């Protein structure tokens, strides 16, 4: 099955993914309130692409469990984080991302889902072993924050407080450590929530993950004036992409050899 065949099999997730990518391409071209609205729309459409693919490829049961882990878990950790400063560090959201729940914009938990599901697809495509798979899934999700936090802090969507060590101005190291720990817990829950994971075409979630890596690296370097996060985000998330590529390269070679022998 080719990539195009997979996109034809899943037209709604493919259309939503294309809309999410278009919205992200437009992001540097707009300013002010229009950029704020586009940010919210991007998260809504991106998360809808992820969730709809989970529905059509894995069924409602898996999709609902994914939503419970990433949306429910994301809301819980964000509410606790804003209220107590644990585990990320002390931070606060601005009012520019719309309606809030306990001082957390309602769109934020959807952001955990929008890349949480693609991260799990990446992990499942690489290995069926729970230990390595959960580790890779957690790292795949947490590495996204190497891009996310610098960009959103620079935009003013949230602000960090405190004088602890920082990887980049305004974003404490505690945030990245907490992201990794929480992403690993979510990956473990998402992994165990899946009864089975058949070999299906995953062009949509894999494409969204690859786009997030490549598009964020380019945007941080060329449009947002964030060369440092472009470098370490590109390397950090790129390491996951490299593992994915290598694993699929091996699978492709085996499939080609089996086809040759069969003919």
Steps between C-alpha positions, in 0.01 A plus 500: 500500500640837397471822697235626257301179545505556874384859466213388277400241761480770767372813321369686806819471709703583189294813431526613863877437498537708184299781661717488812818523293357790298410684821855458628642628172279808529597563864811714431304709250240634745529711814310606813152364564498318166806301607337416833190369326708306249693339786178372655366382164827318427482303826132417443553378144827318574348317798192416290728349235671284762179391672312429176786284376494305826126444446517381138824300536468360852136536599301710744618311805868574438424858395305569820776353711759713321285806563462410867876460544616807313210745539399395850857453615612821333227701671583348838874571487445852365246594770729365771800666338345845485363475853808360673802544273546121502639321312595745223595808700309822562316632194177670397296517180392823337137551397580494127414131439134526586275346762678359804444219749660575838730756329600253227381574144257228396695447180819397684395139588420447131860591422611199703277280282594659169855367518451233766325267257756544218777442754342167597462403133872570454582279798271220387646506149849458641436222755232280654697459824339700784820615670679652198167609351391697807844660525497601134140623517578716802814644342314556170240713679734680741747598226226711341517735798853595397320698229169575669602684813754741347253595226198547728697690764640731231145554377381583853246220536649402835768631733748323726607628841802422714877520467595132460720359222368549147567322174388812317394839635166481675458120500635316807665160485240371746241540226679267262568243771132505599390470136712189460373340821135575423536394136639165613203448733257593224679272255471213747128563545442540127694182426304292750173656380544335160367146476664442163688704244467356154734598220290773341596787279609789720583765241298767683648479854850422373477789255385734776790396721757546222347832402512623860872423513595643160257794507594603853873485424454722196259740670717551808809559287350714223185669632493516880855615571563197724816337359593332830171309531515427127832326564425301813138434403606386156759266649280376787186427301714402202651217704154345527447548126834327436396199710171483310674524163751230588233261622289547186808463282556157650136404447511617139808292428343188652176551304693548176700182561184299576341629179812405302504149645129456441532595136 
